[in-house]
Amino acid sequence: MVVIVGAIAKLERNLIVERVRAGMRRARLEGRQIGRRPLEIDRVGVVRDRAIGMSLAEVAKAHRISRATVHRLLREQARPALEQTA
């Protein structure tokens, strides 16, 4: 009896997964945004504020983003400069 109930539960789970994937595929084809909308960040302002001596926390607070995002933006900004010198 337990095996039968388990098999039915597994089948139902697979059906749910298929329906969710189909719905997401259809939404993507219709051009709908899937997931969180990308942040609109003033990248030049973040780099400028950090360059004038503001701390990561101060820059993050001023631009209403996380410290990790500030760090990532600064690292991305430095990467092209490193690639040009190589």
N, CA, C and O atoms as CSV, one atom per row, in Angstrom:
chain,resi,resn,atom,element,x,y,z
A,1,MET,N,N,0.825,-1.190,0.000
A,1,MET,CA,C,0.000,0.000,0.000
A,1,MET,C,C,0.878,1.268,0.000
A,1,MET,O,O,0.611,2.207,-0.749
A,2,VAL,N,N,1.929,1.289,0.845
A,2,VAL,CA,C,2.827,2.430,0.928
A,2,VAL,C,C,3.549,2.638,-0.399
A,2,VAL,O,O,3.759,3.776,-0.819
A,3,VAL,N,N,3.928,1.553,-1.058
A,3,VAL,CA,C,4.634,1.640,-2.338
A,3,VAL,C,C,3.728,2.264,-3.392
A,3,VAL,O,O,4.187,3.077,-4.194
A,4,ILE,N,N,2.471,1.905,-3.402
A,4,ILE,CA,C,1.525,2.444,-4.387
A,4,ILE,C,C,1.323,3.941,-4.159
A,4,ILE,O,O,1.336,4.719,-5.113
A,5,VAL,N,N,1.136,4.347,-2.905
A,5,VAL,CA,C,0.955,5.764,-2.596
A,5,VAL,C,C,2.222,6.542,-2.979
A,5,VAL,O,O,2.129,7.649,-3.511
A,6,GLY,N,N,3.382,5.980,-2.717
A,6,GLY,CA,C,4.641,6.626,-3.087
A,6,GLY,C,C,4.772,6.792,-4.585
A,6,GLY,O,O,5.232,7.832,-5.054
A,7,ALA,N,N,4.374,5.784,-5.344
A,7,ALA,CA,C,4.451,5.858,-6.804
A,7,ALA,C,C,3.501,6.918,-7.345
A,7,ALA,O,O,3.847,7.652,-8.270
A,8,ILE,N,N,2.308,6.998,-6.772
A,8,ILE,CA,C,1.336,8.010,-7.212
A,8,ILE,C,C,1.861,9.413,-6.884
A,8,ILE,O,O,1.716,10.329,-7.694
A,9,ALA,N,N,2.464,9.586,-5.714
A,9,ALA,CA,C,3.025,10.885,-5.326
A,9,ALA,C,C,4.161,11.291,-6.274
A,9,ALA,O,O,4.272,12.456,-6.655
A,10,LYS,N,N,4.988,10.337,-6.642
A,10,LYS,CA,C,6.088,10.610,-7.562
A,10,LYS,C,C,5.559,11.019,-8.935
A,10,LYS,O,O,6.076,11.951,-9.552
A,11,LEU,N,N,4.541,10.328,-9.405
A,11,LEU,CA,C,3.920,10.665,-10.688
A,11,LEU,C,C,3.348,12.077,-10.652
A,11,LEU,O,O,3.551,12.855,-11.584
A,12,GLU,N,N,2.634,12.412,-9.581
A,12,GLU,CA,C,2.042,13.739,-9.444
A,12,GLU,C,C,3.130,14.809,-9.431
A,12,GLU,O,O,2.974,15.860,-10.052
A,13,ARG,N,N,4.208,14.551,-8.740
A,13,ARG,CA,C,5.331,15.502,-8.691
A,13,ARG,C,C,5.904,15.734,-10.080
A,13,ARG,O,O,6.185,16.873,-10.451
A,14,ASN,N,N,6.080,14.676,-10.845
A,14,ASN,CA,C,6.599,14.812,-12.207
A,14,ASN,C,C,5.656,15.621,-13.082
A,14,ASN,O,O,6.107,16.417,-13.905
A,15,LEU,N,N,4.348,15.427,-12.915
A,15,LEU,CA,C,3.372,16.202,-13.688
A,15,LEU,C,C,3.454,17.689,-13.342
A,15,LEU,O,O,3.379,18.541,-14.227
A,16,ILE,N,N,3.609,17.997,-12.056
A,16,ILE,CA,C,3.722,19.390,-11.628
A,16,ILE,C,C,4.973,20.030,-12.224
A,16,ILE,O,O,4.923,21.159,-12.710
A,17,VAL,N,N,6.090,19.313,-12.187
A,17,VAL,CA,C,7.346,19.833,-12.739
A,17,VAL,C,C,7.186,20.124,-14.225
A,17,VAL,O,O,7.644,21.163,-14.700
A,18,GLU,N,N,6.549,19.231,-14.963
A,18,GLU,CA,C,6.336,19.433,-16.394
A,18,GLU,C,C,5.478,20.662,-16.660
A,18,GLU,O,O,5.784,21.442,-17.562
A,19,ARG,N,N,4.402,20.849,-15.883
A,19,ARG,CA,C,3.523,22.006,-16.081
A,19,ARG,C,C,4.252,23.310,-15.786
A,19,ARG,O,O,4.071,24.294,-16.503
A,20,VAL,N,N,5.072,23.330,-14.742
A,20,VAL,CA,C,5.815,24.548,-14.401
A,20,VAL,C,C,6.814,24.880,-15.501
A,20,VAL,O,O,6.924,26.035,-15.912
A,21,ARG,N,N,7.529,23.891,-15.973
A,21,ARG,CA,C,8.509,24.134,-17.049
A,21,ARG,C,C,7.830,24.616,-18.321
A,21,ARG,O,O,8.337,25.515,-18.993
A,22,ALA,N,N,6.697,24.033,-18.654
A,22,ALA,CA,C,5.957,24.450,-19.850
A,22,ALA,C,C,5.479,25.896,-19.700
A,22,ALA,O,O,5.558,26.679,-20.647
A,23,GLY,N,N,4.988,26.243,-18.528
A,23,GLY,CA,C,4.525,27.609,-18.291
A,23,GLY,C,C,5.656,28.618,-18.377
A,23,GLY,O,O,5.483,29.696,-18.944
A,24,MET,N,N,6.815,28.280,-17.819
A,24,MET,CA,C,7.963,29.187,-17.893
A,24,MET,C,C,8.467,29.318,-19.334
A,24,MET,O,O,8.852,30.406,-19.761
A,25,ARG,N,N,8.464,28.227,-20.069
A,25,ARG,CA,C,8.884,28.257,-21.469
A,25,ARG,C,C,7.959,29.163,-22.279
A,25,ARG,O,O,8.421,29.968,-23.088
A,26,ARG,N,N,6.652,29.028,-22.058
A,26,ARG,CA,C,5.679,29.854,-22.772
A,26,ARG,C,C,5.863,31.327,-22.411
A,26,ARG,O,O,5.824,32.188,-23.290
A,27,ALA,N,N,6.062,31.624,-21.122
A,27,ALA,CA,C,6.247,33.006,-20.685
A,27,ALA,C,C,7.494,33.605,-21.326
A,27,ALA,O,O,7.473,34.758,-21.757
A,28,ARG,N,N,8.583,32.834,-21.394
A,28,ARG,CA,C,9.818,33.312,-22.018
A,28,ARG,C,C,9.595,33.615,-23.495
A,28,ARG,O,O,10.082,34.623,-24.006
A,29,LEU,N,N,8.857,32.740,-24.182
A,29,LEU,CA,C,8.574,32.960,-25.601
A,29,LEU,C,C,7.712,34.192,-25.821
A,29,LEU,O,O,7.821,34.849,-26.856
A,30,GLU,N,N,6.858,34.511,-24.859
A,30,GLU,CA,C,6.009,35.700,-24.956
A,30,GLU,C,C,6.755,36.962,-24.561
A,30,GLU,O,O,6.209,38.061,-24.651
A,31,GLY,N,N,8.007,36.812,-24.122
A,31,GLY,CA,C,8.823,37.962,-23.786
A,31,GLY,C,C,8.663,38.459,-22.367
A,31,GLY,O,O,9.110,39.562,-22.052
A,32,ARG,N,N,8.047,37.689,-21.512
A,32,ARG,CA,C,7.871,38.105,-20.115
A,32,ARG,C,C,9.169,37.962,-19.344
A,32,ARG,O,O,9.996,37.100,-19.641
A,33,GLN,N,N,9.333,38.823,-18.345
A,33,GLN,CA,C,10.503,38.777,-17.471
A,33,GLN,C,C,10.368,37.590,-16.530
A,33,GLN,O,O,9.361,37.462,-15.833
A,34,ILE,N,N,11.374,36.719,-16.503
A,34,ILE,CA,C,11.402,35.591,-15.591
A,34,ILE,C,C,12.388,35.935,-14.482
A,34,ILE,O,O,13.550,36.230,-14.759
A,35,GLY,N,N,11.945,35.901,-13.251
A,35,GLY,CA,C,12.825,36.200,-12.126
A,35,GLY,C,C,12.859,37.680,-11.815
A,35,GLY,O,O,12.035,38.460,-12.292
A,36,ARG,N,N,13.822,38.041,-11.013
A,36,ARG,CA,C,13.957,39.418,-10.555
A,36,ARG,C,C,14.421,40.324,-11.683
A,36,ARG,O,O,15.282,39.947,-12.478
A,37,ARG,N,N,13.853,41.513,-11.750
A,37,ARG,CA,C,14.244,42.485,-12.761
A,37,ARG,C,C,15.651,42.998,-12.435
A,37,ARG,O,O,15.961,43.227,-11.265
A,38,PRO,N,N,16.503,43.180,-13.442
A,38,PRO,CA,C,17.863,43.672,-13.185
A,38,PRO,C,C,17.844,45.053,-12.537
A,38,PRO,O,O,16.995,45.887,-12.853
A,39,LEU,N,N,18.789,45.286,-11.628
A,39,LEU,CA,C,18.892,46.579,-10.967
A,39,LEU,C,C,19.409,47.628,-11.939
A,39,LEU,O,O,20.249,47.342,-12.793
A,40,GLU,N,N,18.900,48.841,-11.799
A,40,GLU,CA,C,19.422,49.955,-12.581
A,40,GLU,C,C,20.413,50.693,-11.695
A,40,GLU,O,O,20.026,51.404,-10.768
A,41,ILE,N,N,21.683,50.518,-11.987
A,41,ILE,CA,C,22.752,51.031,-11.133
A,41,ILE,C,C,23.570,52.055,-11.915
A,41,ILE,O,O,23.898,51.842,-13.082
A,42,ASP,N,N,23.892,53.158,-11.263
A,42,ASP,CA,C,24.782,54.176,-11.836
A,42,ASP,C,C,26.220,53.688,-11.627
A,42,ASP,O,O,26.858,54.013,-10.625
A,43,ARG,N,N,26.712,52.912,-12.579
A,43,ARG,CA,C,28.035,52.300,-12.440
A,43,ARG,C,C,29.145,53.355,-12.362
A,43,ARG,O,O,30.082,53.221,-11.575
A,44,VAL,N,N,29.032,54.391,-13.172
A,44,VAL,CA,C,30.046,55.450,-13.168
A,44,VAL,C,C,30.049,56.149,-11.809
A,44,VAL,O,O,31.112,56.460,-11.272
A,45,GLY,N,N,28.872,56.392,-11.257
A,45,GLY,CA,C,28.765,57.037,-9.953
A,45,GLY,C,C,29.372,56.190,-8.845
A,45,GLY,O,O,30.019,56.717,-7.939
A,46,VAL,N,N,29.165,54.882,-8.914
A,46,VAL,CA,C,29.729,53.977,-7.901
A,46,VAL,C,C,31.252,54.032,-7.950
A,46,VAL,O,O,31.905,54.162,-6.914
A,47,VAL,N,N,31.812,53.933,-9.140
A,47,VAL,CA,C,33.272,53.962,-9.292
A,47,VAL,C,C,33.819,55.319,-8.859
A,47,VAL,O,O,34.846,55.392,-8.184
A,48,ARG,N,N,33.131,56.397,-9.248
A,48,ARG,CA,C,33.577,57.748,-8.881
A,48,ARG,C,C,33.569,57.930,-7.362
A,48,ARG,O,O,34.535,58.435,-6.791
A,49,ASP,N,N,32.473,57.515,-6.705
A,49,ASP,CA,C,32.383,57.667,-5.255
A,49,ASP,C,C,33.462,56.879,-4.539
A,49,ASP,O,O,34.021,57.354,-3.550
A,50,ARG,N,N,33.761,55.695,-5.019
A,50,ARG,CA,C,34.808,54.881,-4.390
A,50,ARG,C,C,36.174,55.528,-4.611
A,50,ARG,O,O,37.030,55.505,-3.727
A,51,ALA,N,N,36.371,56.111,-5.811
A,51,ALA,CA,C,37.655,56.732,-6.139
A,51,ALA,C,C,37.924,57.966,-5.281
A,51,ALA,O,O,39.083,58.283,-5.015
A,52,ILE,N,N,36.873,58.674,-4.839
A,52,ILE,CA,C,37.092,59.871,-4.019
A,52,ILE,C,C,37.286,59.523,-2.556
A,52,ILE,O,O,37.457,60.413,-1.722
A,53,GLY,N,N,37.260,58.220,-2.231
A,53,GLY,CA,C,37.610,57.800,-0.882
A,53,GLY,C,C,36.470,57.309,-0.009
A,53,GLY,O,O,36.679,57.051,1.177
A,54,MET,N,N,35.275,57.173,-0.555
A,54,MET,CA,C,34.172,56.644,0.246
A,54,MET,C,C,34.396,55.154,0.493
A,54,MET,O,O,34.947,54.456,-0.358
A,55,SER,N,N,33.969,54.668,1.658
A,55,SER,CA,C,34.106,53.250,1.966
A,55,SER,C,C,33.070,52.461,1.167
A,55,SER,O,O,32.126,53.032,0.619
A,56,LEU,N,N,33.259,51.147,1.108
A,56,LEU,CA,C,32.293,50.298,0.404
A,56,LEU,C,C,30.900,50.463,0.988
A,56,LEU,O,O,29.921,50.547,0.247
A,57,ALA,N,N,30.802,50.511,2.319
A,57,ALA,CA,C,29.508,50.644,2.983
A,57,ALA,C,C,28.860,51.987,2.654
A,57,ALA,O,O,27.651,52.055,2.435
A,58,GLU,N,N,29.660,53.053,2.618
A,58,GLU,CA,C,29.124,54.382,2.297
A,58,GLU,C,C,28.621,54.439,0.856
A,58,GLU,O,O,27.555,54.991,0.583
A,59,VAL,N,N,29.391,53.869,-0.054
A,59,VAL,CA,C,28.979,53.837,-1.463
A,59,VAL,C,C,27.698,53.018,-1.608
A,59,VAL,O,O,26.772,53.417,-2.314
A,60,ALA,N,N,27.656,51.877,-0.939
A,60,ALA,CA,C,26.478,51.010,-1.014
A,60,ALA,C,C,25.246,51.729,-0.484
A,60,ALA,O,O,24.176,51.651,-1.086
A,61,LYS,N,N,25.387,52.417,0.619
A,61,LYS,CA,C,24.260,53.120,1.212
A,61,LYS,C,C,23.804,54.271,0.314
A,61,LYS,O,O,22.604,54.496,0.154
A,62,ALA,N,N,24.747,54.993,-0.266
A,62,ALA,CA,C,24.418,56.125,-1.123
A,62,ALA,C,C,23.667,55.692,-2.378
A,62,ALA,O,O,22.797,56.415,-2.864
A,63,HIS,N,N,23.998,54.523,-2.899
A,63,HIS,CA,C,23.389,54.052,-4.147
A,63,HIS,C,C,22.281,53.021,-3.914
A,63,HIS,O,O,21.665,52.531,-4.861
A,64,ARG,N,N,22.037,52.699,-2.632
A,64,ARG,CA,C,20.993,51.750,-2.229
A,64,ARG,C,C,21.204,50.374,-2.861
A,64,ARG,O,O,20.278,49.771,-3.403
A,65,ILE,N,N,22.448,49.893,-2.776
A,65,ILE,CA,C,22.803,48.552,-3.234
A,65,ILE,C,C,23.639,47.906,-2.133
A,65,ILE,O,O,24.008,48.571,-1.166
A,66,SER,N,N,23.936,46.630,-2.272
A,66,SER,CA,C,24.714,45.932,-1.253
A,66,SER,C,C,26.206,46.203,-1.435
A,66,SER,O,O,26.655,46.608,-2.507
A,67,ARG,N,N,26.962,45.967,-0.359
A,67,ARG,CA,C,28.421,46.105,-0.435
A,67,ARG,C,C,28.991,45.117,-1.445
A,67,ARG,O,O,29.943,45.426,-2.161
A,68,ALA,N,N,28.401,43.927,-1.496
A,68,ALA,CA,C,28.874,42.912,-2.450
A,68,ALA,C,C,28.699,43.393,-3.884
A,68,ALA,O,O,29.557,43.139,-4.729
A,69,THR,N,N,27.602,44.080,-4.169
A,69,THR,CA,C,27.374,44.614,-5.510
A,69,THR,C,C,28.393,45.695,-5.835
A,69,THR,O,O,28.905,45.750,-6.954
A,70,VAL,N,N,28.693,46.559,-4.861
A,70,VAL,CA,C,29.718,47.588,-5.062
A,70,VAL,C,C,31.047,46.923,-5.387
A,70,VAL,O,O,31.734,47.325,-6.326
A,71,HIS,N,N,31.406,45.912,-4.617
A,71,HIS,CA,C,32.677,45.217,-4.833
A,71,HIS,C,C,32.710,44.567,-6.214
A,71,HIS,O,O,33.724,44.638,-6.909
A,72,ARG,N,N,31.613,43.939,-6.611
A,72,ARG,CA,C,31.544,43.289,-7.927
A,72,ARG,C,C,31.690,44.314,-9.048
A,72,ARG,O,O,32.403,44.063,-10.019
A,73,LEU,N,N,31.023,45.471,-8.929
A,73,LEU,CA,C,31.114,46.514,-9.948
A,73,LEU,C,C,32.533,47.055,-10.057
A,73,LEU,O,O,33.024,47.296,-11.160
A,74,LEU,N,N,33.191,47.246,-8.924
A,74,LEU,CA,C,34.566,47.736,-8.935
A,74,LEU,C,C,35.508,46.718,-9.572
A,74,LEU,O,O,36.415,47.081,-10.322
A,75,ARG,N,N,35.284,45.449,-9.268
A,75,ARG,CA,C,36.110,44.390,-9.852
A,75,ARG,C,C,35.892,44.315,-11.365
A,75,ARG,O,O,36.847,44.136,-12.122
A,76,GLU,N,N,34.630,44.452,-11.809
A,76,GLU,CA,C,34.343,44.442,-13.253
A,76,GLU,C,C,34.991,45.635,-13.939
A,76,GLU,O,O,35.489,45.519,-15.058
A,77,GLN,N,N,34.983,46.787,-13.263
A,77,GLN,CA,C,35.581,47.998,-13.818
A,77,GLN,C,C,37.088,47.836,-13.966
A,77,GLN,O,O,37.671,48.322,-14.935
A,78,ALA,N,N,37.724,47.154,-13.011
A,78,ALA,CA,C,39.175,46.973,-13.043
A,78,ALA,C,C,39.596,45.929,-14.063
A,78,ALA,O,O,40.697,46.006,-14.610
A,79,ARG,N,N,38.734,44.953,-14.327
A,79,ARG,CA,C,39.094,43.868,-15.240
A,79,ARG,C,C,39.434,44.358,-16.650
A,79,ARG,O,O,40.461,43.936,-17.179
A,80,PRO,N,N,38.631,45.231,-17.299
A,80,PRO,CA,C,39.014,45.697,-18.640
A,80,PRO,C,C,40.347,46.433,-18.643
A,80,PRO,O,O,41.105,46.330,-19.608
A,81,ALA,N,N,40.644,47.176,-17.574
A,81,ALA,CA,C,41.934,47.888,-17.510
A,81,ALA,C,C,43.068,46.882,-17.460
A,81,ALA,O,O,44.113,47.111,-18.068
A,82,LEU,N,N,42.893,45.777,-16.755
A,82,LEU,CA,C,43.938,44.757,-16.676
A,82,LEU,C,C,44.110,44.047,-18.016
A,82,LEU,O,O,45.226,43.687,-18.391
A,83,GLU,N,N,42.997,43.844,-18.743
A,83,GLU,CA,C,43.081,43.157,-20.030
A,83,GLU,C,C,43.768,44.003,-21.069
A,83,GLU,O,O,44.409,43.459,-21.969
A,84,GLN,N,N,43.656,45.353,-20.980
A,84,GLN,CA,C,44.298,46.231,-21.935
A,84,GLN,C,C,45.814,46.238,-21.764
A,84,GLN,O,O,46.553,46.367,-22.740
A,85,THR,N,N,46.280,46.098,-20.508
A,85,THR,CA,C,47.722,46.119,-20.266
A,85,THR,C,C,48.394,44.785,-20.609
A,85,THR,O,O,49.610,44.726,-20.789
A,86,ALA,N,N,47.612,43.737,-20.697
A,86,ALA,CA,C,48.191,42.410,-20.960
A,86,ALA,C,C,48.474,42.187,-22.412
A,86,ALA,O,O,48.961,41.121,-22.789
